[in-house]
Amino acid sequence: MDTNVNLKAVADMCNGYVGADLAALCREAGMASLRRSMQVIQQDTAQETVTMQDWEHAHLKVGPSIVRGAIVEVPKVLWEDIGGLKEVKV
């Protein structure tokens, strides 16, 4: 793990995660690090560390399983359906 990784920030990103989610997050961060090091292996400058960017990339791909399958219903509301505030709607 890179010395610049802020584990407190990683933990703060994981609100609602269960053990399997955390395992998937760690695996994805490791894979992001591996992909990055494979891109620079020809230059012999490959780093074999997981950086904060790898954790952030993993967080974009792996979310908490508690919200998977939850359906968010957003009603279709037009400006014409909202009464008042004519100055704002113009």
Short mmCIF file of the C-alpha atoms (twelve columns), coordinates in Angstrom:
data_MODEL
# 
_entry.id   MODEL 
# 
loop_
_atom_site.group_PDB 
_atom_site.id 
_atom_site.type_symbol 
_atom_site.label_atom_id 
_atom_site.label_alt_id 
_atom_site.label_comp_id 
_atom_site.label_asym_id 
_atom_site.label_seq_id 
_atom_site.Cartn_x 
_atom_site.Cartn_y 
_atom_site.Cartn_z 
_atom_site.pdbx_PDB_model_num 
ATOM 1  C CA . MET A 1  0.000   0.000  0.000   1 
ATOM 2  C CA . ASP A 2  1.283   3.443  -0.913  1 
ATOM 3  C CA . THR A 3  2.262   5.651  2.021   1 
ATOM 4  C CA . ASN A 4  -0.075  8.423  0.784   1 
ATOM 5  C CA . VAL A 5  -3.208  6.276  1.181   1 
ATOM 6  C CA . ASN A 6  -5.532  7.776  3.774   1 
ATOM 7  C CA . LEU A 7  -7.316  4.768  5.284   1 
ATOM 8  C CA . LYS A 8  -9.630  7.058  7.267   1 
ATOM 9  C CA . ALA A 9  -10.838 8.577  3.982   1 
ATOM 10 C CA . VAL A 10 -11.270 5.098  2.500   1 
ATOM 11 C CA . ALA A 11 -13.277 4.051  5.548   1 
ATOM 12 C CA . ASP A 12 -15.427 7.188  5.267   1 
ATOM 13 C CA . MET A 13 -16.228 6.240  1.647   1 
ATOM 14 C CA . CYS A 14 -17.544 2.859  2.764   1 
ATOM 15 C CA . ASN A 15 -20.694 3.859  4.636   1 
ATOM 16 C CA . GLY A 16 -23.232 1.039  4.268   1 
ATOM 17 C CA . TYR A 17 -20.723 -1.527 2.995   1 
ATOM 18 C CA . VAL A 18 -20.844 -5.076 4.346   1 
ATOM 19 C CA . GLY A 19 -17.908 -7.484 4.504   1 
ATOM 20 C CA . ALA A 20 -18.402 -8.785 0.957   1 
ATOM 21 C CA . ASP A 21 -18.547 -5.204 -0.350  1 
ATOM 22 C CA . LEU A 22 -15.271 -4.383 1.402   1 
ATOM 23 C CA . ALA A 23 -13.661 -7.507 -0.061  1 
ATOM 24 C CA . ALA A 24 -14.842 -6.495 -3.546  1 
ATOM 25 C CA . LEU A 25 -13.547 -2.957 -2.982  1 
ATOM 26 C CA . CYS A 26 -10.099 -4.251 -1.955  1 
ATOM 27 C CA . ARG A 27 -10.010 -6.627 -4.910  1 
ATOM 28 C CA . GLU A 28 -10.974 -3.850 -7.350  1 
ATOM 29 C CA . ALA A 29 -8.363  -1.467 -5.901  1 
ATOM 30 C CA . GLY A 30 -5.736  -4.187 -6.288  1 
ATOM 31 C CA . MET A 31 -6.809  -4.833 -9.873  1 
ATOM 32 C CA . ALA A 32 -6.661  -1.095 -10.647 1 
ATOM 33 C CA . SER A 33 -3.122  -1.018 -9.292  1 
ATOM 34 C CA . LEU A 34 -2.189  -4.069 -11.362 1 
ATOM 35 C CA . ARG A 35 -3.650  -2.548 -14.551 1 
ATOM 36 C CA . ARG A 36 -1.740  0.666  -13.909 1 
ATOM 37 C CA . SER A 37 1.547   -1.136 -13.316 1 
ATOM 38 C CA . MET A 38 1.060   -3.301 -16.417 1 
ATOM 39 C CA . GLN A 39 0.767   -0.134 -18.528 1 
ATOM 40 C CA . VAL A 40 4.177   1.125  -17.410 1 
ATOM 41 C CA . ILE A 41 5.997   -2.203 -17.196 1 
ATOM 42 C CA . GLN A 42 7.709   -1.560 -20.522 1 
ATOM 43 C CA . GLN A 43 9.366   1.500  -19.003 1 
ATOM 44 C CA . ASP A 44 10.651  -0.453 -15.972 1 
ATOM 45 C CA . THR A 45 8.985   2.070  -13.655 1 
ATOM 46 C CA . ALA A 46 6.153   -0.148 -12.479 1 
ATOM 47 C CA . GLN A 47 4.931   0.457  -8.946  1 
ATOM 48 C CA . GLU A 48 3.419   -2.457 -7.143  1 
ATOM 49 C CA . THR A 49 1.484   -0.389 -4.625  1 
ATOM 50 C CA . VAL A 50 -2.177  0.481  -4.235  1 
ATOM 51 C CA . THR A 51 -2.581  4.260  -4.369  1 
ATOM 52 C CA . MET A 52 -5.385  6.531  -3.221  1 
ATOM 53 C CA . GLN A 53 -6.414  6.879  -6.881  1 
ATOM 54 C CA . ASP A 54 -6.855  3.096  -7.031  1 
ATOM 55 C CA . TRP A 55 -9.156  3.216  -4.003  1 
ATOM 56 C CA . GLU A 56 -11.174 6.061  -5.525  1 
ATOM 57 C CA . HIS A 57 -11.463 4.182  -8.826  1 
ATOM 58 C CA . ALA A 58 -12.611 1.067  -6.970  1 
ATOM 59 C CA . HIS A 59 -15.173 3.081  -5.031  1 
ATOM 60 C CA . LEU A 60 -16.736 4.246  -8.308  1 
ATOM 61 C CA . LYS A 61 -17.141 0.624  -9.420  1 
ATOM 62 C CA . VAL A 62 -18.127 -1.062 -6.147  1 
ATOM 63 C CA . GLY A 63 -21.035 0.319  -4.165  1 
ATOM 64 C CA . PRO A 64 -22.786 -0.893 -1.023  1 
ATOM 65 C CA . SER A 65 -24.929 -3.948 -1.694  1 
ATOM 66 C CA . ILE A 66 -27.694 -2.546 0.482   1 
ATOM 67 C CA . VAL A 67 -28.682 -0.116 -2.282  1 
ATOM 68 C CA . ARG A 68 -28.413 -2.648 -5.110  1 
ATOM 69 C CA . GLY A 69 -31.843 -3.530 -6.337  1 
ATOM 70 C CA . ALA A 70 -33.404 -0.481 -4.756  1 
ATOM 71 C CA . ILE A 71 -35.576 1.348  -7.217  1 
ATOM 72 C CA . VAL A 72 -35.711 5.096  -7.035  1 
ATOM 73 C CA . GLU A 73 -38.872 6.525  -8.470  1 
ATOM 74 C CA . VAL A 74 -38.594 10.053 -9.786  1 
ATOM 75 C CA . PRO A 75 -41.943 11.501 -10.790 1 
ATOM 76 C CA . LYS A 76 -42.045 13.499 -14.001 1 
ATOM 77 C CA . VAL A 77 -42.853 17.044 -12.913 1 
ATOM 78 C CA . LEU A 78 -42.801 19.911 -15.359 1 
ATOM 79 C CA . TRP A 79 -42.412 23.597 -14.549 1 
ATOM 80 C CA . GLU A 80 -46.043 24.060 -15.613 1 
ATOM 81 C CA . ASP A 81 -47.125 21.664 -12.834 1 
ATOM 82 C CA . ILE A 82 -45.547 23.864 -10.156 1 
ATOM 83 C CA . GLY A 83 -47.644 26.781 -8.994  1 
ATOM 84 C CA . GLY A 84 -46.289 30.235 -8.177  1 
ATOM 85 C CA . LEU A 85 -42.793 31.683 -8.511  1 
ATOM 86 C CA . LYS A 86 -43.456 32.979 -12.015 1 
ATOM 87 C CA . GLU A 87 -40.388 35.248 -11.840 1 
ATOM 88 C CA . VAL A 88 -38.109 32.262 -11.213 1 
ATOM 89 C CA . LYS A 89 -39.601 30.055 -13.927 1 
ATOM 90 C CA . VAL A 90 -39.102 32.639 -16.693 1 
# 
